């Protein structure tokens, strides 16, 4: 009887082993994804007449450029599921919006004005809606009748930065950030505080 039981257990183990391996779940630790925390892109938008790139200049002005420029390189960082912060790589300013939909770049991060919900559309474009005000990021003029519609200049296609020598990932080694694994705040989110998101691509 013992021999039969032992043989049966061994047989079942051999049969079930491939199934147990097939259901293995890879480690989903957020530490594995820190290197991809910041996306460096150009935000392209268009309508049936014109296409342009969102750009932010050193004085905080936000406008559209017909071509990719140093001022149109944006750094996107997800700070919470569905919540994104946008920062100009060249200007080091945060993209912010007020309740009227007016865009501006500012050095100080204000959660209510500078946090967006990132909505992926079926055609590959993305819409950015103010998490607090509910208005979309739009490059339509203030007096345009279609400023707040779903299509003209309110949907953006994130395009990889291809400007030679301007990738922020090519910083010298002394600018690298190191992870303190002994810290109680491993991801740098802060406890009971609202601080400026720390972009790993900061100069």
N, C-alpha and C positions, 0 to 999 in steps of 0.2 A: 504493500500500500504506500509506504514511504517513497519507494522508488518511482511509483506511478505519479504521485503528487509532485515530486521534484522534477520529473520529466515534463509534466504538464506546465509547471511554472516556467521552466526554461523555454519551452516551446512558445508560450504566450509572450514571454519577454522578447524573443526574437521577432515575433510577428508584429508586436506593438512598437518596437524601437524605431523603425523608419517613420511611423506616424508621430511619435513624440518629437523627433527631430524636425519634422515638417512644420510643427506649430511653434517653433522657437521664435521668440520675439526679440529683435535686436535692442540693445541698450538705447533708451530714448532720453538719456541724460542731456539737459540743455548745454552742458559743457562741451558736447561734441559739435555744437552749432555756433559757438561764439565767433569763430573766424568768419562766418557769413552774416554777422549781425547787421552790418551796414552795407547797403546796396548803393553803388555809385553809378548814377544813370543820368541821361538827358530825358526830360519829360516832353514828348512831342504831342501836339494837339493840332486838329485841323477841322475844316468844314469843306463844303464843296468848292470854295473859292481859294482858300489859303491854308498853308500849313506853317507852323512855327513851334519854337521851343521856349518853354518857360525859363526866364532868366531873372536873376536877382543881383542888382548892382550894389556896390559898397555903401551907397547912401540909403539903402533900404528899398529902392524902387523895384517893383515887380512888373515885368512886361514880357512881350513876345519877341523872339529873335528869329529871323529867317534862316539862320544857320547855327550850328553848334558853336558855342563860344566857351571861354573859361567861366563866364558867369552863368552858363546854363547847366553846368555840372552840379547835380544835386545829390545829397547823401540822404538816403531813406533808412530810418531805423524803426523797427517794431518795438514798442515799449510794453505793450500788452497785446493779447490776442485781438486783432482787428483795429488796434490803435497805432498810428504811425506818426512820426515826427520827421519833418523835411528841413534840411539845412543846406544852405549854399556852400559849396566846397571852397570857392574863391573868396566869398564875402564873410564866411563864418557866421552868417546871420540865420536865424530861424524864420521859416515861412509862417506867417500868421494871418488871420482873417478876423474882421469884426462882424457884427450882426448884420451889417448891410452888404457884406460880401466883398468889402474892399481889402485887397491884399497888400501886405507890407512885409519887409524884412526887419527883424529887430534882434538885438544882441541878447536881450534877456528873454529866457523862456517863460511863457505864461501858459499854463496847462489849458485854460479855457479857450485861448485864442490860437494856440500853436500845436494842437493835437487833432489828428484827422482820422476818420474811418476810411479804410482803403477797401473799395468795392471793385472786385474783378468782374468785368463784363464778358459776355459770351464771345465777343469778337476779339478778345485779347487786350482791349483797352481797359483802363482803370479810372474810376472816379474817386476823388478825395472829398469827403464831406466833413465839415467842421463838427467835431464830436460834441461841442457845446452849443453852437449857434445853428447847426443843421444846414448851413449854406454850402454850396459846392465851391471848390477852387475853380475859378473861371478866368480866362483871359479875354472874355468878351468885354466890349466897352461898357461903361456905366449906363449909357443910354440905349444900348442895343435891346430890341424887343425880345430877343431870344437868349438873354443873358443867363436866365435860370432854367432853360430847357435842358433836356437830357443830352443833347448832342453837341451843339457848336461850342468849341473851346472849353468844355467842362469835362471832357474825357481825354485821358492822356495815355500814351504808349511809352512805357519806360524802355529806353534804348541804351544799350551798353555804351559806356564812355570809351571812345576810340581816339581821343585827342592824344597824340604822341607825347609821352613824358609828363602827362598831367595827372596820372592816376595817383591817388593819395595812398594807395597800397605800396608805393615804391619809396616810402619814407626811409631814412637811414635807421640803422638798428637802435640808436640811442633814443629814438622816439617811440619805441615799442612799449605797449602796455603789458604789465605782467599781472597774472591772476593770483591773488592771495587765497590759497585754498584753506587757510586757517581762519579766515574771516567769517564772522557770523552773518555778514551780508555779502555772500559770494558773488552775486550778480550785480552788486553796486546799485540796487534799487532804492536803498534807504529805508528806514523804518519810521513810519508815521510822519514822513516829510515829503514835500513835493519840491524836488530840485530840478536843475537843468539836466536833461539826458546827456550822458557822457558818450560822445561819439568816439569810437575807437580810431577814427581817421582824423581826429583833431590835430592841428599843427602844434 
